[in-house]
Amino acid sequence: MDPGMAGGIAGGVVGTMGGLVGTYFGIKNTTRPRERRLAVRLAVALWACLALACGWGLLGPRPWNQLGHLGTLPVLFILPMNRALERARVADSAENAIDSNSSDSPHSF
């Protein structure tokens, strides 16, 4: 095995481990149920798409396997995903504020 191949394998392994750690802490640091459900769904969708792209690039028929890198395009949706998570966070905060106001009311029985 030459140094270039070893570096490529090591880089792929380290990059995947970094992605897994980032996904874990991204989900762990959510504080609200709606936000956590959305974070899990988005993470699963992104990892599945990346796995399909890698599989297609390695196992797809030539010359179509050269298009496997197009499967990484969902990475462009990270910013819209972050906005969706923020909207979920705001919606949960609004629901919690409404719930806490109704239960703190002196007229509630």
C-alpha positions, 0 to 999 in steps of 0.5 A, a space after each residue: 500500500 503506497 502512502 497516497 492510498 493510506 492517506 486516502 483511507 485514513 482521511 476517509 475514516 477520520 472524516 466519517 468519524 468526525 461526521 458521526 461525532 458531529 451528528 451525535 452532539 448535534 442531536 444530543 444538544 437539542 433541548 425540545 422534542 420537536 427539535 430533536 425529532 426533526 434533527 434525527 430525521 434530517 441526520 438520517 436522511 443526510 447519512 442515507 443519501 451520502 451512503 447511497 452516493 458512496 455505494 453508487 460510486 463504488 458499485 455502480 456500472 461504468 461510466 455511470 458510477 462517475 456520477 456518484 459524487 452528485 449524491 453529496 449535493 444534499 450537503 447544500 441543504 445544511 443551511 435550510 435544515 438549520 433554519 428548519 431546526 430554528 423554526 422548530 425551536 421557536 415553535 416549541 418555545 411558543 407552545 411552552 410559553 402558552 402552556 406555562 401561562 395557562 397553568 399559572 393563571 390564578 383562575 385555572 382550577 
